Structures are given as structure tokens and as C-alpha cells.
Amino acid sequence: MTNFLAFGLPVGGEWLIILAIVIILFGATKIPALAKSMGKSIKEFKKGVKEDDEDNKSEDTKKTEEKKEDNQ
């Protein structure tokens, strides 16, 4: 199986280095706020996808009902 990533996924100590860099760049006080914002964004995205799916289903239902009425 070929690895499609050039360097592979970070493991062990590499995650610690990445975490240290993030803390240095953003500061320990801003990380919870960033995580909260990301969580809200994901929640809104999922809500939008769900609403879009519901809209598509209702449109499909209307089209199906119209076809049935046309055939009768």
C-alpha cells in the first residue's frame, strides 16, 4: 500500500512539538476560544447541510406528487 502523504502522519513527539508551536503562536488563553469558535462553526455547517437535505427531500416529494397527478 502506497502512502499518499509525502511525510506521513505525525506521531508521538511530533504532536508535542506541534502543540508547543500552537501554544506559542496563539497563547494558552486564546486556544479555548478558538476551539469554541471551531465547534460553533462545525455545528452551523451540519445544521445547514441538514436543512439543505430536508429542502431537497421536500422538493423531490413535490415533484413525485406532480408526476403522479400528471399520469392520472
C-alpha positions in Angstrom: 0.0 0.0 0.0 1.5 3.3 -1.0 1.4 6.2 1.3 -0.3 9.1 -0.4 1.1 11.7 2.1 4.6 12.8 1.4 5.8 12.7 5.0 3.1 10.6 6.7 1.0 11.5 9.7 2.7 13.0 12.8 3.3 10.6 15.7 4.3 10.8 19.3 6.8 13.6 19.9 5.8 15.3 16.7 2.4 16.1 18.2 4.0 17.6 21.2 6.1 19.9 19.0 3.1 20.9 17.0 1.2 21.6 20.3 4.0 23.7 21.6 4.2 25.8 18.4 0.4 26.4 18.5 0.6 27.5 22.2 3.5 29.8 21.3 1.7 31.3 18.3 -1.8 31.7 19.9 -1.2 31.8 23.6 -2.8 29.5 26.1 -5.7 31.9 26.7 -6.9 32.0 23.1 -6.9 28.3 22.4 -10.2 27.6 24.2 -11.8 30.5 22.3 -10.5 29.1 19.0 -11.8 25.7 19.9 -15.2 27.1 20.8 -15.4 29.0 17.6 -14.5 26.0 15.6 -17.1 23.9 17.4 -19.8 26.5 16.7 -18.7 26.7 13.0 -19.0 22.9 12.7 -22.4 22.9 14.4 -23.7 25.6 12.0 -22.3 23.7 9.0 -24.0 20.5 10.0 -27.3 22.4 10.6 -27.0 23.9 7.1 -26.4 20.6 5.5 -29.3 19.0 7.3 -31.6 21.9 6.3 -30.5 21.5 2.7 -31.1 17.8 2.7 -34.6 18.4 4.1 -35.3 21.0 1.4 -34.1 18.6 -1.3 -36.4 15.8 0.1 -39.4 18.1 0.2 -38.7 19.2 -3.4 -38.3 15.6 -4.5 -41.6 14.7 -2.8 -43.4 17.6 -4.6 -42.0 16.5 -8.0 -43.1 12.9 -7.4 -46.6 14.0 -6.4 -46.8 16.2 -9.5 -45.8 13.4 -11.7 -48.4 11.1 -10.2 -51.1 13.7 -10.7 -50.0 14.2 -14.4 -50.1 10.4 -15.0 -53.7 10.1 -13.7 
